[in-house]
């Protein structure tokens, strides 16, 4: 979904971009629910799911930074965190399941993007601006949570003992 979402944003198909983001988020939630019902899914799925999340979230974040809606340093800091933790999780034998803080961070990121990408034709200009402001606030909250959860992952006993 990342590439079609980015193309929709670039072509100013705001409504399509918003629906693609929603579809990506809902399919991610359904995938997680199905994996839990199947007793945790597979190790392979545990490795690929976070990567798919990162692609879906990274595309609109980079676009928002390029448009000046978010500072580029904040987006790069978040993306660096994602690469670091994805690499750490990738070498773990069980895919290092996401922590509660990591899951909450992802939810906040999706909510943030959904509000920041709210199509301008879907409401009064003041309401749309308010939604985008709330979305930006949620982005900053998700960034703080992302950095905190990264610290929690990296100081875990699994990493300290050199287990993988």
N, C-alpha and C positions, 0 to 999 in steps of 0.2 A: 504493500500500500504506500510505502514511502515515496517512490518515484511518481506514481500517478498523483499523489497528493501534492508533491512539489510542482509538477507540471500544471495542475489545476490552479495553484497559487500564482505561478508565474504568468499564466494566461488570464489571470483575474477572474477565474470561475470560482468565486468565493463560496457560493452555496455548495457546489460540487466538492470543493476542498473540505468544507465543514462536514459534509456527509461521509466522505472518505475517511476522515479522522474518526468520526463516530463509529463507522463500520469496523475500522481497524481496532478501536478500543473494545467494542462489544465482542468481536471475534476473539480477541485476546482473553477477555474475561471468560467467554464460553470455553475456550481451549483449556484454560486453567481449571475450570469447574469440571470438565470432562476428565482431565488428567487426575484430579483428586478422586473422582468416582472410580477411576481405574487403578486405585491404590497407588497414586503418585506418578503414573505414566512411566516414561523411560528415562534413562540417563541421557540419551541423545536428545530427547525432547526438553529435558531440563537445561541443556546447553543451548539449543536453538531458540527456545522461547524468549529468553532475555535478549538475544541478538535481534530478533524480529521486533521486540519492543523498542530497542534502541534505534533501529532504522525508522520506525514509524514516528518516534518522538523527535529524532535528530533533524529530519527533513524540514518540518515546519519551524523548529527552533532556529536553524540556520537561516531560513527565509526571513523570519522575524528580525533576526540580527541584521541581515542585509538591508532590510527596510528601515532600520533604525528604531524599531519598536522595543528591542532588547539590546543591552550593551554586549558587544561581541565578546568581551573578556569573560562575562558571566556564562555565556553559552559555551565558550571554549573550556572554561573551568568545569562545567557540567559534563561536557563530552569527554574531557580527560579523565574525570572520575569514572565515567561509564566504561571507557577503555581499560582502565586499571582494574576495575572490579570484574569486568567480563573476562579479562585475561586470567585473573586469579581463579574465577569460577570455572573457566575452561580447562584448567589443569587439575582440578579437583576430580577425584574418582567418581563422585556422585553428582557432579554438576553444581555443588554447593547451593542448595535451595535458597531462594530469596528469604531474607529476614522480614519480619513484620514491618520494620521501618523502610526497607527497600520496596515492599509492596505498596505501602502508603505513599512513598515518594512517587511511584509510577502513577498511582491514582491522581495525586495532586498535579502531576505533569499533564495528564490527559485533561483534567478539568481546566487547568490553566490555558492549555492550547485551545480547548473548545470555546472558552470565553474570549481569548485574544483574537481568535479567527472568526468570531461571530460576524456573519455577513452584514454589511451595512444596510442592505435593503430589508432586513428582518426586524426593523424597529425604528423608533425615533432616534435621531442622531445622538441626543443626550443619553438615552438608555443604552445604545450601542457603546458609547464611550465609557459609560459606567461599568458595563460588563467587561470591557477590555481592561479597564483599570483594576477591577477585581481579579481578572485573569493574570495581570502582571504581578499583583500582590501574591497570588498563589504560586507563580513562578519562583519568586524570591523565597517563599516558604519551602517550596520543593527543593530549591538549591541548598538551603540550610540543612534540610533533612537528608539530602543526597550526600553531603559532606560528612554529616554525623554518622549516617549508616555506613559510609565507606570506612570511617574510622573503626566502627564496630566490627566490620568484616575483617579488616586488616589486623586488628588486635585479638582476633579469635584464637582460641587454643589450637585449632586445626592448623593455622598458619604458623603459630609460634613453634609448634612441634615439627614443622616441616612436612606435615602430612599432605598428601595429594590424592 
